[in-house]
Amino acid sequence: MNKQKRQWLIKQTILEHPVENQEQLASLLEKRGITVSQSTISRDIKEMYLVKQPGENGKLVYTTNASLSINPSKILKDKISDVVLHVHRTDNLIIIKTMPGNAHAIGVLLDKLGSPEMLGCICGNDTCLVISQSPEAAQSFYDHLC
């Protein structure tokens, strides 16, 4: 089973059942014919931005960020303070240097932000290149990031 389908099934499962922990999620997925390791479930939960919030019975259960009002801008600022080493702007380009292995996550957040000042971004292992439509747009986006 591919990752996209597995994550879709995880989302459906937590929408249909109050899931309190990863073991319970693995058990519910197994009932659907999907056997997954705890480490895979843990990675999926992180990638899907699943969070716990109080359920109907007062216990914490997983929920999708779609059911919460999570602000991509806030997540980006938090992530920047955690993993970004420096940000540099020149002309219409912004270079974001991250700790190794974190550039892709920053790129995903930048894309979710959907800023009109950003034409697009390209990310490698530890660097994101953000392309803006003009030097002024790049400066505005840079000011927003920093």
N, CA, C and O atoms as CSV, one atom per row, in Angstrom:
chain,resi,resn,atom,element,x,y,z
A,1,MET,N,N,0.845,-1.175,0.000
A,1,MET,CA,C,0.000,0.000,0.000
A,1,MET,C,C,0.892,1.239,0.000
A,1,MET,O,O,1.887,1.304,0.721
A,2,ASN,N,N,0.521,2.212,-0.813
A,2,ASN,CA,C,1.347,3.412,-0.863
A,2,ASN,C,C,1.009,4.365,0.290
A,2,ASN,O,O,-0.036,4.258,0.931
A,3,LYS,N,N,1.923,5.285,0.522
A,3,LYS,CA,C,1.816,6.206,1.654
A,3,LYS,C,C,0.562,7.069,1.577
A,3,LYS,O,O,-0.107,7.286,2.587
A,4,GLN,N,N,0.243,7.559,0.390
A,4,GLN,CA,C,-0.919,8.435,0.234
A,4,GLN,C,C,-2.206,7.713,0.641
A,4,GLN,O,O,-3.034,8.276,1.357
A,5,LYS,N,N,-2.373,6.478,0.191
A,5,LYS,CA,C,-3.577,5.721,0.536
A,5,LYS,C,C,-3.602,5.401,2.033
A,5,LYS,O,O,-4.651,5.494,2.672
A,6,ARG,N,N,-2.442,5.024,2.591
A,6,ARG,CA,C,-2.363,4.718,4.020
A,6,ARG,C,C,-2.744,5.945,4.852
A,6,ARG,O,O,-3.497,5.834,5.819
A,7,GLN,N,N,-2.225,7.102,4.476
A,7,GLN,CA,C,-2.542,8.311,5.234
A,7,GLN,C,C,-4.012,8.688,5.080
A,7,GLN,O,O,-4.615,9.207,6.019
A,8,TRP,N,N,-4.592,8.436,3.918
A,8,TRP,CA,C,-6.019,8.677,3.733
A,8,TRP,C,C,-6.819,7.764,4.670
A,8,TRP,O,O,-7.793,8.200,5.284
A,9,LEU,N,N,-6.402,6.492,4.776
A,9,LEU,CA,C,-7.087,5.557,5.682
A,9,LEU,C,C,-6.913,5.958,7.145
A,9,LEU,O,O,-7.838,5.803,7.942
A,10,ILE,N,N,-5.754,6.463,7.497
A,10,ILE,CA,C,-5.544,6.947,8.864
A,10,ILE,C,C,-6.506,8.094,9.151
A,10,ILE,O,O,-7.137,8.137,10.206
A,11,LYS,N,N,-6.611,9.015,8.210
A,11,LYS,CA,C,-7.520,10.153,8.395
A,11,LYS,C,C,-8.958,9.670,8.560
A,11,LYS,O,O,-9.669,10.126,9.456
A,12,GLN,N,N,-9.388,8.748,7.697
A,12,GLN,CA,C,-10.750,8.219,7.799
A,12,GLN,C,C,-10.971,7.533,9.144
A,12,GLN,O,O,-12.030,7.675,9.755
A,13,THR,N,N,-9.976,6.797,9.595
A,13,THR,CA,C,-10.090,6.064,10.857
A,13,THR,C,C,-10.257,7.013,12.032
A,13,THR,O,O,-11.108,6.789,12.893
A,14,ILE,N,N,-9.453,8.074,12.079
A,14,ILE,CA,C,-9.576,8.980,13.226
A,14,ILE,C,C,-10.830,9.843,13.148
A,14,ILE,O,O,-11.299,10.355,14.165
A,15,LEU,N,N,-11.374,10.005,11.944
A,15,LEU,CA,C,-12.644,10.724,11.829
A,15,LEU,C,C,-13.815,9.849,12.272
A,15,LEU,O,O,-14.819,10.360,12.770
A,16,GLU,N,N,-13.690,8.536,12.093
A,16,GLU,CA,C,-14.771,7.605,12.432
A,16,GLU,C,C,-14.700,7.091,13.863
A,16,GLU,O,O,-15.726,6.730,14.440
A,17,HIS,N,N,-13.497,7.053,14.449
A,17,HIS,CA,C,-13.312,6.474,15.786
A,17,HIS,C,C,-12.493,7.420,16.658
A,17,HIS,O,O,-11.576,8.073,16.159
A,18,PRO,N,N,-12.805,7.508,17.947
A,18,PRO,CA,C,-11.935,8.279,18.845
A,18,PRO,C,C,-10.661,7.478,19.126
A,18,PRO,O,O,-10.697,6.499,19.871
A,19,VAL,N,N,-9.557,7.883,18.545
A,19,VAL,CA,C,-8.290,7.158,18.664
A,19,VAL,C,C,-7.416,7.880,19.691
A,19,VAL,O,O,-7.057,9.044,19.513
A,20,GLU,N,N,-7.083,7.162,20.770
A,20,GLU,CA,C,-6.333,7.766,21.868
A,20,GLU,C,C,-4.826,7.596,21.758
A,20,GLU,O,O,-4.073,8.396,22.314
A,21,ASN,N,N,-4.369,6.557,21.043
A,21,ASN,CA,C,-2.923,6.327,20.972
A,21,ASN,C,C,-2.565,5.582,19.685
A,21,ASN,O,O,-3.444,5.115,18.961
A,22,GLN,N,N,-1.283,5.479,19.418
A,22,GLN,CA,C,-0.804,4.857,18.188
A,22,GLN,C,C,-1.117,3.368,18.144
A,22,GLN,O,O,-1.397,2.826,17.074
A,23,GLU,N,N,-1.073,2.707,19.283
A,23,GLU,CA,C,-1.388,1.276,19.339
A,23,GLU,C,C,-2.840,1.027,18.924
A,23,GLU,O,O,-3.132,0.091,18.180
A,24,GLN,N,N,-3.732,1.867,19.410
A,24,GLN,CA,C,-5.146,1.743,19.046
A,24,GLN,C,C,-5.337,2.012,17.553
A,24,GLN,O,O,-6.123,1.332,16.894
A,25,LEU,N,N,-4.626,2.993,17.026
A,25,LEU,CA,C,-4.713,3.295,15.599
A,25,LEU,C,C,-4.225,2.110,14.775
A,25,LEU,O,O,-4.853,1.747,13.781
A,26,ALA,N,N,-3.114,1.505,15.178
A,26,ALA,CA,C,-2.583,0.332,14.472
A,26,ALA,C,C,-3.594,-0.805,14.489
A,26,ALA,O,O,-3.766,-1.498,13.486
A,27,SER,N,N,-4.258,-1.000,15.613
A,27,SER,CA,C,-5.262,-2.055,15.737
A,27,SER,C,C,-6.457,-1.800,14.812
A,27,SER,O,O,-6.945,-2.716,14.151
A,28,LEU,N,N,-6.918,-0.551,14.773
A,28,LEU,CA,C,-8.048,-0.211,13.897
A,28,LEU,C,C,-7.664,-0.353,12.422
A,28,LEU,O,O,-8.478,-0.784,11.606
A,29,LEU,N,N,-6.438,0.005,12.088
A,29,LEU,CA,C,-5.978,-0.159,10.704
A,29,LEU,C,C,-5.871,-1.636,10.346
A,29,LEU,O,O,-6.184,-2.034,9.224
A,30,GLU,N,N,-5.430,-2.442,11.297
A,30,GLU,CA,C,-5.313,-3.882,11.059
A,30,GLU,C,C,-6.685,-4.494,10.768
A,30,GLU,O,O,-6.800,-5.412,9.955
A,31,LYS,N,N,-7.722,-3.986,11.433
A,31,LYS,CA,C,-9.087,-4.459,11.169
A,31,LYS,C,C,-9.519,-4.121,9.743
A,31,LYS,O,O,-10.410,-4.763,9.189
A,32,ARG,N,N,-8.883,-3.112,9.159
A,32,ARG,CA,C,-9.163,-2.731,7.769
A,32,ARG,C,C,-8.237,-3.467,6.806
A,32,ARG,O,O,-8.268,-3.231,5.599
A,33,GLY,N,N,-7.410,-4.364,7.353
A,33,GLY,CA,C,-6.512,-5.145,6.513
A,33,GLY,C,C,-5.168,-4.502,6.263
A,33,GLY,O,O,-4.436,-4.920,5.367
A,34,ILE,N,N,-4.832,-3.481,7.051
A,34,ILE,CA,C,-3.574,-2.763,6.872
A,34,ILE,C,C,-2.682,-3.018,8.085
A,34,ILE,O,O,-3.041,-2.665,9.208
A,35,THR,N,N,-1.528,-3.627,7.860
A,35,THR,CA,C,-0.568,-3.843,8.936
A,35,THR,C,C,0.537,-2.805,8.800
A,35,THR,O,O,1.211,-2.729,7.772
A,36,VAL,N,N,0.716,-2.005,9.848
A,36,VAL,CA,C,1.710,-0.934,9.830
A,36,VAL,C,C,2.510,-0.952,11.130
A,36,VAL,O,O,1.983,-1.274,12.195
A,37,SER,N,N,3.774,-0.607,11.026
A,37,SER,CA,C,4.615,-0.552,12.227
A,37,SER,C,C,4.331,0.735,13.002
A,37,SER,O,O,3.806,1.706,12.458
A,38,GLN,N,N,4.687,0.716,14.268
A,38,GLN,CA,C,4.493,1.894,15.114
A,38,GLN,C,C,5.312,3.068,14.588
A,38,GLN,O,O,4.855,4.209,14.641
A,39,SER,N,N,6.508,2.805,14.086
A,39,SER,CA,C,7.343,3.900,13.580
A,39,SER,C,C,6.725,4.548,12.338
A,39,SER,O,O,6.826,5.761,12.153
A,40,THR,N,N,6.089,3.742,11.494
A,40,THR,CA,C,5.406,4.294,10.314
A,40,THR,C,C,4.228,5.152,10.745
A,40,THR,O,O,4.021,6.245,10.216
A,41,ILE,N,N,3.457,4.655,11.708
A,41,ILE,CA,C,2.321,5.437,12.217
A,41,ILE,C,C,2.816,6.749,12.813
A,41,ILE,O,O,2.214,7.800,12.592
A,42,SER,N,N,3.890,6.691,13.554
A,42,SER,CA,C,4.450,7.895,14.168
A,42,SER,C,C,4.855,8.916,13.105
A,42,SER,O,O,4.565,10.104,13.244
A,43,ARG,N,N,5.523,8.457,12.045
A,43,ARG,CA,C,5.913,9.362,10.947
A,43,ARG,C,C,4.684,9.942,10.258
A,43,ARG,O,O,4.643,11.134,9.954
A,44,ASP,N,N,3.680,9.094,10.010
A,44,ASP,CA,C,2.463,9.575,9.351
A,44,ASP,C,C,1.766,10.634,10.199
A,44,ASP,O,O,1.309,11.649,9.675
A,45,ILE,N,N,1.683,10.401,11.499
A,45,ILE,CA,C,1.034,11.365,12.396
A,45,ILE,C,C,1.739,12.713,12.309
A,45,ILE,O,O,1.093,13.760,12.259
A,46,LYS,N,N,3.063,12.679,12.293
A,46,LYS,CA,C,3.836,13.918,12.211
A,46,LYS,C,C,3.628,14.605,10.859
A,46,LYS,O,O,3.385,15.810,10.806
A,47,GLU,N,N,3.722,13.846,9.774
A,47,GLU,CA,C,3.570,14.416,8.431
A,47,GLU,C,C,2.170,14.967,8.193
A,47,GLU,O,O,1.996,15.940,7.459
A,48,MET,N,N,1.173,14.343,8.814
A,48,MET,CA,C,-0.217,14.749,8.611
A,48,MET,C,C,-0.640,15.851,9.585
A,48,MET,O,O,-1.779,16.316,9.540
A,49,TYR,N,N,0.266,16.264,10.455
A,49,TYR,CA,C,-0.028,17.274,11.474
A,49,TYR,C,C,-1.232,16.885,12.328
A,49,TYR,O,O,-2.060,17.728,12.673
A,50,LEU,N,N,-1.319,15.590,12.666
A,50,LEU,CA,C,-2.386,15.160,13.557
A,50,LEU,C,C,-2.040,15.633,14.962
A,50,LEU,O,O,-0.882,15.601,15.379
A,51,VAL,N,N,-3.050,16.064,15.671
A,51,VAL,CA,C,-2.854,16.548,17.037
A,51,VAL,C,C,-3.878,15.888,17.936
A,51,VAL,O,O,-4.860,15.316,17.464
A,52,LYS,N,N,-3.644,15.971,19.228
A,52,LYS,CA,C,-4.609,15.436,20.180
A,52,LYS,C,C,-5.386,16.590,20.797
A,52,LYS,O,O,-4.834,17.643,21.116
A,53,GLN,N,N,-6.677,16.357,20.951
A,53,GLN,CA,C,-7.524,17.315,21.644
A,53,GLN,C,C,-8.566,16.526,22.417
A,53,GLN,O,O,-8.803,15.360,22.100
A,54,PRO,N,N,-9.196,17.125,23.421
A,54,PRO,CA,C,-10.179,16.384,24.209
A,54,PRO,C,C,-11.337,15.895,23.338
A,54,PRO,O,O,-11.911,16.650,22.552
A,55,GLY,N,N,-11.663,14.611,23.499
A,55,GLY,CA,C,-12.790,14.025,22.783
A,55,GLY,C,C,-14.066,14.161,23.597
A,55,GLY,O,O,-14.093,14.849,24.617
A,56,GLU,N,N,-15.129,13.497,23.136
A,56,GLU,CA,C,-16.423,13.582,23.810
A,56,GLU,C,C,-16.363,13.057,25.239
A,56,GLU,O,O,-17.071,13.557,26.113
A,57,ASN,N,N,-15.524,12.055,25.483
A,57,ASN,CA,C,-15.420,11.477,26.823
A,57,ASN,C,C,-14.374,12.192,27.681
A,57,ASN,O,O,-14.094,11.757,28.798
A,58,GLY,N,N,-13.800,13.273,27.177
A,58,GLY,CA,C,-12.806,14.028,27.926
A,58,GLY,C,C,-11.385,13.541,27.730
A,58,GLY,O,O,-10.439,14.232,28.109
A,59,LYS,N,N,-11.215,12.355,27.142
A,59,LYS,CA,C,-9.873,11.830,26.895
A,59,LYS,C,C,-9.308,12.455,25.625
A,59,LYS,O,O,-10.052,12.836,24.720
A,60,LEU,N,N,-7.984,12.553,25.573
A,60,LEU,CA,C,-7.338,13.116,24.388
A,60,LEU,C,C,-7.381,12.126,23.237
A,60,LEU,O,O,-7.018,10.960,23.393
A,61,VAL,N,N,-7.830,12.602,22.074
A,61,VAL,CA,C,-7.904,11.768,20.874
A,61,VAL,C,C,-7.265,12.516,19.707
A,61,VAL,O,O,-7.216,13.746,19.689
A,62,TYR,N,N,-6.776,11.745,18.733
A,62,TYR,CA,C,-6.187,12.352,17.541
A,62,TYR,C,C,-7.270,13.020,16.709
A,62,TYR,O,O,-8.397,12.535,16.610
A,63,THR,N,N,-6.898,14.142,16.119
A,63,THR,CA,C,-7.788,14.841,15.205
A,63,THR,C,C,-6.940,15.460,14.099
A,63,THR,O,O,-5.737,15.661,14.261
A,64,THR,N,N,-7.579,15.754,12.985
A,64,THR,CA,C,-6.855,16.370,11.871
A,64,THR,C,C,-6.756,17.859,12.112
A,64,THR,O,O,-7.587,18.445,12.804
A,65,ASN,N,N,-5.739,18.463,11.540
A,65,ASN,CA,C,-5.619,19.911,11.688
A,65,ASN,C,C,-6.722,20.635,10.929
A,65,ASN,O,O,-6.941,21.826,11.148
A,66,ALA,N,N,-7.418,19.936,10.043
A,66,ALA,CA,C,-8.533,20.555,9.325
A,66,ALA,C,C,-9.660,20.894,10.286
A,66,ALA,O,O,-10.444,21.808,10.030
A,67,SER,N,N,-9.745,20.154,11.401
A,67,SER,CA,C,-10.804,20.427,12.363
A,67,SER,C,C,-10.379,21.482,13.375
A,67,SER,O,O,-11.159,21.853,14.252
A,68,LEU,N,N,-9.156,21.963,13.261
A,68,LEU,CA,C,-8.656,23.020,14.125
A,68,LEU,C,C,-8.322,24.230,13.267
A,68,LEU,O,O,-8.215,24.124,12.045
A,69,SER,N,N,-8.163,25.348,13.893
A,69,SER,CA,C,-7.772,26.529,13.127
A,69,SER,C,C,-6.268,26.745,13.295
A,69,SER,O,O,-5.831,27.661,13.990
A,70,ILE,N,N,-5.493,25.887,12.648
A,70,ILE,CA,C,-4.038,25.997,12.719
A,70,ILE,C,C,-3.582,26.975,11.648
A,70,ILE,O,O,-3.974,26.878,10.485
A,71,ASN,N,N,-2.764,27.899,12.055
A,71,ASN,CA,C,-2.285,28.944,11.180
A,71,ASN,C,C,-0.922,28.536,10.610
A,71,ASN,O,O,0.044,28.427,11.365
A,72,PRO,N,N,-0.822,28.306,9.281
A,72,PRO,CA,C,0.466,27.907,8.709
A,72,PRO,C,C,1.567,28.927,8.985
A,72,PRO,O,O,2.738,28.563,9.097
A,73,SER,N,N,1.197,30.190,9.093
A,73,SER,CA,C,2.178,31.228,9.375
A,73,SER,C,C,2.807,31.021,10.751
A,73,SER,O,O,4.016,31.187,10.913
A,74,LYS,N,N,1.988,30.657,11.744
A,74,LYS,CA,C,2.508,30.400,13.094
A,74,LYS,C,C,3.399,29.157,13.097
A,74,LYS,O,O,4.473,29.160,13.699
A,75,ILE,N,N,2.953,28.099,12.426
A,75,ILE,CA,C,3.762,26.881,12.354
A,75,ILE,C,C,5.104,27.201,11.696
A,75,ILE,O,O,6.150,26.739,12.150
A,76,LEU,N,N,5.066,27.999,10.620
A,76,LEU,CA,C,6.297,28.367,9.919
A,76,LEU,C,C,7.231,29.142,10.843
A,76,LEU,O,O,8.426,28.852,10.898
A,77,LYS,N,N,6.701,30.119,11.565
A,77,LYS,CA,C,7.545,30.901,12.481
A,77,LYS,C,C,8.152,30.013,13.564
A,77,LYS,O,O,9.322,30.174,13.912
A,78,ASP,N,N,7.357,29.066,14.105
A,78,ASP,CA,C,7.881,28.132,15.108
A,78,ASP,C,C,8.987,27.268,14.513
A,78,ASP,O,O,10.036,27.077,15.128
A,79,LYS,N,N,8.745,26.747,13.309
A,79,LYS,CA,C,9.720,25.877,12.645
A,79,LYS,C,C,10.996,26.662,12.326
A,79,LYS,O,O,12.104,26.147,12.469
A,80,ILE,N,N,10.823,27.913,11.893
A,80,ILE,CA,C,11.984,28.745,11.577
A,80,ILE,C,C,12.853,28.920,12.814
A,80,ILE,O,O,14.077,28.817,12.737
A,81,SER,N,N,12.222,29.183,13.955
A,81,SER,CA,C,13.021,29.384,15.169
A,81,SER,C,C,13.712,28.093,15.600
A,81,SER,O,O,14.743,28.141,16.271
A,82,ASP,N,N,13.157,26.939,15.221
A,82,ASP,CA,C,13.738,25.652,15.608
A,82,ASP,C,C,14.854,25.177,14.678
A,82,ASP,O,O,15.861,24.652,15.153
A,83,VAL,N,N,14.696,25.352,13.364
A,83,VAL,CA,C,15.610,24.687,12.428
A,83,VAL,C,C,16.315,25.593,11.417
A,83,VAL,O,O,17.239,25.143,10.739
A,84,VAL,N,N,15.905,26.843,11.300
A,84,VAL,CA,C,16.533,27.720,10.306
A,84,VAL,C,C,17.793,28.350,10.894
A,84,VAL,O,O,17.774,28.912,11.989
A,85,LEU,N,N,18.882,28.242,10.144
A,85,LEU,CA,C,20.155,28.806,10.584
A,85,LEU,C,C,20.274,30.272,10.189
A,85,LEU,O,O,20.709,31.098,10.991
A,86,HIS,N,N,19.890,30.600,8.953
A,86,HIS,CA,C,19.837,32.002,8.541
A,86,HIS,C,C,19.024,32.154,7.264
A,86,HIS,O,O,18.803,31.203,6.514
A,87,VAL,N,N,18.587,33.397,7.047
A,87,VAL,CA,C,17.799,33.747,5.863
A,87,VAL,C,C,18.512,34.918,5.198
A,87,VAL,O,O,18.883,35.886,5.861
A,88,HIS,N,N,18.704,34.823,3.876
A,88,HIS,CA,C,19.399,35.868,3.128
A,88,HIS,C,C,18.550,36.249,1.916
A,88,HIS,O,O,17.990,35.382,1.245
A,89,ARG,N,N,18.460,37.548,1.641
A,89,ARG,CA,C,17.708,38.014,0.476
A,89,ARG,C,C,18.632,38.766,-0.465
A,89,ARG,O,O,19.476,39.555,-0.040
A,90,THR,N,N,18.455,38.506,-1.748
A,90,THR,CA,C,19.154,39.265,-2.775
A,90,THR,C,C,18.231,39.387,-3.981
A,90,THR,O,O,17.693,38.388,-4.460
A,91,ASP,N,N,18.049,40.587,-4.463
A,91,ASP,CA,C,17.124,40.855,-5.569
A,91,ASP,C,C,15.760,40.228,-5.274
A,91,ASP,O,O,15.142,40.532,-4.254
A,92,ASN,N,N,15.295,39.357,-6.166
A,92,ASN,CA,C,13.975,38.747,-5.963
A,92,ASN,C,C,14.072,37.342,-5.367
A,92,ASN,O,O,13.108,36.578,-5.416
A,93,LEU,N,N,15.235,37.002,-4.805
A,93,LEU,CA,C,15.453,35.656,-4.264
A,93,LEU,C,C,15.671,35.698,-2.756
A,93,LEU,O,O,16.257,36.639,-2.221
A,94,ILE,N,N,15.185,34.657,-2.085
A,94,ILE,CA,C,15.432,34.486,-0.656
A,94,ILE,C,C,16.017,33.092,-0.475
A,94,ILE,O,O,15.462,32.106,-0.961
A,95,ILE,N,N,17.132,33.021,0.222
A,95,ILE,CA,C,17.782,31.744,0.520
A,95,ILE,C,C,17.561,31.459,2.002
A,95,ILE,O,O,17.871,32.286,2.859
A,96,ILE,N,N,17.024,30.285,2.288
A,96,ILE,CA,C,16.798,29.866,3.672
A,96,ILE,C,C,17.690,28.657,3.934
A,96,ILE,O,O,17.505,27.601,3.330
A,97,LYS,N,N,18.657,28.814,4.835
A,97,LYS,CA,C,19.552,27.715,5.221
A,97,LYS,C,C,18.996,27.093,6.494
A,97,LYS,O,O,18.719,27.790,7.470
A,98,THR,N,N,18.835,25.762,6.472
A,98,THR,CA,C,18.287,25.052,7.624
A,98,THR,C,C,19.293,24.034,8.150
A,98,THR,O,O,20.334,23.787,7.542
A,99,MET,N,N,18.956,23.464,9.275
A,99,MET,CA,C,19.719,22.323,9.759
A,99,MET,C,C,19.505,21.201,8.744
A,99,MET,O,O,18.447,21.147,8.118
A,100,PRO,N,N,20.475,20.306,8.564
A,100,PRO,CA,C,20.342,19.237,7.568
A,100,PRO,C,C,19.038,18.445,7.729
A,100,PRO,O,O,18.647,18.063,8.832
A,101,GLY,N,N,18.386,18.215,6.587
A,101,GLY,CA,C,17.173,17.408,6.564
A,101,GLY,C,C,15.887,18.162,6.829
A,101,GLY,O,O,14.823,17.546,6.885
A,102,ASN,N,N,15.946,19.484,6.996
A,102,ASN,CA,C,14.754,20.247,7.366
A,102,ASN,C,C,14.218,21.172,6.283
A,102,ASN,O,O,13.146,21.753,6.452
A,103,ALA,N,N,14.928,21.321,5.191
A,103,ALA,CA,C,14.500,22.267,4.161
A,103,ALA,C,C,13.155,21.875,3.548
A,103,ALA,O,O,12.320,22.740,3.281
A,104,HIS,N,N,12.943,20.586,3.326
A,104,HIS,CA,C,11.684,20.162,2.710
A,104,HIS,C,C,10.485,20.558,3.575
A,104,HIS,O,O,9.474,21.027,3.052
A,105,ALA,N,N,10.590,20.373,4.882
A,105,ALA,CA,C,9.487,20.737,5.784
A,105,ALA,C,C,9.203,22.234,5.710
A,105,ALA,O,O,8.045,22.651,5.722
A,106,ILE,N,N,10.254,23.033,5.634
A,106,ILE,CA,C,10.072,24.481,5.490
A,106,ILE,C,C,9.382,24.780,4.160
A,106,ILE,O,O,8.488,25.625,4.101
A,107,GLY,N,N,9.789,24.097,3.099
A,107,GLY,CA,C,9.167,24.293,1.788
A,107,GLY,C,C,7.687,23.966,1.787
A,107,GLY,O,O,6.890,24.687,1.186
A,108,VAL,N,N,7.313,22.888,2.455
A,108,VAL,CA,C,5.894,22.517,2.551
A,108,VAL,C,C,5.120,23.624,3.252
A,108,VAL,O,O,4.041,24.009,2.801
A,109,LEU,N,N,5.661,24.137,4.350
A,109,LEU,CA,C,4.987,25.213,5.081
A,109,LEU,C,C,4.903,26.488,4.248
A,109,LEU,O,O,3.889,27.185,4.276
A,110,LEU,N,N,5.963,26.794,3.508
A,110,LEU,CA,C,5.930,27.969,2.631
A,110,LEU,C,C,4.830,27.816,1.580
A,110,LEU,O,O,4.099,28.766,1.301
A,111,ASP,N,N,4.715,26.624,1.001
A,111,ASP,CA,C,3.671,26.380,0.003
A,111,ASP,C,C,2.281,26.511,0.618
A,111,ASP,O,O,1.382,27.082,0.001
A,112,LYS,N,N,2.099,25.984,1.837
A,112,LYS,CA,C,0.795,26.074,2.508
A,112,LYS,C,C,0.450,27.512,2.847
A,112,LYS,O,O,-0.723,27.885,2.885
A,113,LEU,N,N,1.472,28.318,3.094
A,113,LEU,CA,C,1.260,29.720,3.418
A,113,LEU,C,C,0.572,30.432,2.254
A,113,LEU,O,O,-0.271,31.305,2.459
A,114,GLY,N,N,0.941,30.050,1.042
A,114,GLY,CA,C,0.290,30.595,-0.144
A,114,GLY,C,C,0.439,32.097,-0.293
A,114,GLY,O,O,-0.508,32.774,-0.691
A,115,SER,N,N,1.595,32.623,0.015
A,115,SER,CA,C,1.820,34.058,-0.071
A,115,SER,C,C,1.835,34.517,-1.527
A,115,SER,O,O,2.487,33.893,-2.364
A,116,PRO,N,N,1.122,35.603,-1.837
A,116,PRO,CA,C,1.142,36.118,-3.210
A,116,PRO,C,C,2.509,36.691,-3.588
A,116,PRO,O,O,2.792,36.892,-4.769
A,117,GLU,N,N,3.354,36.952,-2.591
A,117,GLU,CA,C,4.691,37.490,-2.853
A,117,GLU,C,C,5.654,36.411,-3.332
A,117,GLU,O,O,6.735,36.716,-3.834
A,118,MET,N,N,5.258,35.141,-3.175
A,118,MET,CA,C,6.136,34.026,-3.513
A,118,MET,C,C,5.649,33.359,-4.798
A,118,MET,O,O,4.515,32.885,-4.868
A,119,LEU,N,N,6.504,33.325,-5.802
A,119,LEU,CA,C,6.157,32.612,-7.030
A,119,LEU,C,C,6.312,31.112,-6.834
A,119,LEU,O,O,5.549,30.323,-7.392
A,120,GLY,N,N,7.310,30.720,-6.032
A,120,GLY,CA,C,7.544,29.307,-5.769
A,120,GLY,C,C,8.803,29.125,-4.960
A,120,GLY,O,O,9.546,30.072,-4.700
A,121,CYS,N,N,9.029,27.874,-4.566
A,121,CYS,CA,C,10.263,27.583,-3.832
A,121,CYS,C,C,10.782,26.213,-4.242
A,121,CYS,O,O,10.021,25.322,-4.621
A,122,ILE,N,N,12.086,26.074,-4.156
A,122,ILE,CA,C,12.772,24.820,-4.462
A,122,ILE,C,C,13.626,24.498,-3.241
A,122,ILE,O,O,14.405,25.331,-2.779
A,123,CYS,N,N,13.471,23.285,-2.725
A,123,CYS,CA,C,14.193,22.927,-1.502
A,123,CYS,C,C,14.996,21.655,-1.694
A,123,CYS,O,O,14.568,20.718,-2.369
A,124,GLY,N,N,16.154,21.648,-1.092
A,124,GLY,CA,C,16.996,20.459,-1.059
A,124,GLY,C,C,17.033,19.910,0.352
A,124,GLY,O,O,16.015,19.896,1.044
A,125,ASN,N,N,18.186,19.463,0.778
A,125,ASN,CA,C,18.350,18.893,2.111
A,125,ASN,C,C,18.395,19.963,3.199
A,125,ASN,O,O,17.769,19.824,4.250
A,126,ASP,N,N,19.153,21.043,2.928
A,126,ASP,CA,C,19.316,22.061,3.961
A,126,ASP,C,C,19.172,23.490,3.439
A,126,ASP,O,O,19.552,24.443,4.119
A,127,THR,N,N,18.624,23.637,2.234
A,127,THR,CA,C,18.484,24.965,1.641
A,127,THR,C,C,17.174,25.076,0.873
A,127,THR,O,O,16.794,24.173,0.128
A,128,CYS,N,N,16.488,26.206,1.071
A,128,CYS,CA,C,15.301,26.532,0.269
A,128,CYS,C,C,15.610,27.798,-0.527
A,128,CYS,O,O,16.154,28.764,0.008
A,129,LEU,N,N,15.262,27.777,-1.790
A,129,LEU,CA,C,15.351,28.953,-2.639
A,129,LEU,C,C,13.921,29.412,-2.886
A,129,LEU,O,O,13.129,28.698,-3.500
A,130,VAL,N,N,13.598,30.599,-2.406
A,130,VAL,CA,C,12.266,31.172,-2.604
A,130,VAL,C,C,12.390,32.221,-3.696
A,130,VAL,O,O,13.254,33.096,-3.633
A,131,ILE,N,N,11.521,32.131,-4.698
A,131,ILE,CA,C,11.554,33.059,-5.823
A,131,ILE,C,C,10.337,33.966,-5.729
A,131,ILE,O,O,9.198,33.500,-5.677
A,132,SER,N,N,10.597,35.272,-5.709
A,132,SER,CA,C,9.527,36.267,-5.657
A,132,SER,C,C,9.436,36.969,-6.998
A,132,SER,O,O,10.343,36.881,-7.825
A,133,GLN,N,N,8.328,37.668,-7.201
A,133,GLN,CA,C,8.121,38.325,-8.488
A,133,GLN,C,C,8.951,39.600,-8.661
A,133,GLN,O,O,9.174,40.040,-9.789
A,134,SER,N,N,9.409,40.198,-7.557
A,134,SER,CA,C,10.198,41.422,-7.647
A,134,SER,C,C,11.055,41.559,-6.392
A,134,SER,O,O,10.804,40.886,-5.392
A,135,PRO,N,N,12.065,42.426,-6.439
A,135,PRO,CA,C,12.854,42.667,-5.227
A,135,PRO,C,C,12.000,43.196,-4.071
A,135,PRO,O,O,12.240,42.861,-2.911
A,136,GLU,N,N,11.004,44.022,-4.394
A,136,GLU,CA,C,10.124,44.566,-3.351
A,136,GLU,C,C,9.283,43.463,-2.705
A,136,GLU,O,O,9.106,43.442,-1.487
A,137,ALA,N,N,8.770,42.553,-3.527
A,137,ALA,CA,C,7.989,41.424,-2.997
A,137,ALA,C,C,8.880,40.523,-2.150
A,137,ALA,O,O,8.451,40.015,-1.114
A,138,ALA,N,N,10.120,40.326,-2.593
A,138,ALA,CA,C,11.059,39.503,-1.826
A,138,ALA,C,C,11.353,40.149,-0.477
A,138,ALA,O,O,11.427,39.461,0.541
A,139,GLN,N,N,11.521,41.474,-0.467
A,139,GLN,CA,C,11.788,42.172,0.796
A,139,GLN,C,C,10.595,42.044,1.742
A,139,GLN,O,O,10.768,41.812,2.939
A,140,SER,N,N,9.402,42.193,1.208
A,140,SER,CA,C,8.196,42.057,2.028
A,140,SER,C,C,8.078,40.647,2.605
A,140,SER,O,O,7.754,40.474,3.780
A,141,PHE,N,N,8.344,39.645,1.771
A,141,PHE,CA,C,8.280,38.252,2.226
A,141,PHE,C,C,9.376,37.985,3.253
A,141,PHE,O,O,9.141,37.308,4.254
A,142,TYR,N,N,10.568,38.515,3.006
A,142,TYR,CA,C,11.689,38.383,3.938
A,142,TYR,C,C,11.321,38.988,5.295
A,142,TYR,O,O,11.576,38.387,6.338
A,143,ASP,N,N,10.719,40.180,5.274
A,143,ASP,CA,C,10.306,40.840,6.521
A,143,ASP,C,C,9.279,39.996,7.267
A,143,ASP,O,O,9.288,39.940,8.497
A,144,HIS,N,N,8.403,39.347,6.524
A,144,HIS,CA,C,7.384,38.478,7.131
A,144,HIS,C,C,8.031,37.261,7.791
A,144,HIS,O,O,7.599,36.829,8.860
A,145,LEU,N,N,9.066,36.710,7.155
A,145,LEU,CA,C,9.747,35.529,7.694
A,145,LEU,C,C,10.569,35.851,8.937
A,145,LEU,O,O,10.591,35.083,9.898
A,146,CYS,N,N,11.234,36.983,8.903
A,146,CYS,CA,C,12.190,37.308,9.982
A,146,CYS,C,C,11.609,38.216,10.997
A,146,CYS,O,O,12.285,38.578,11.960
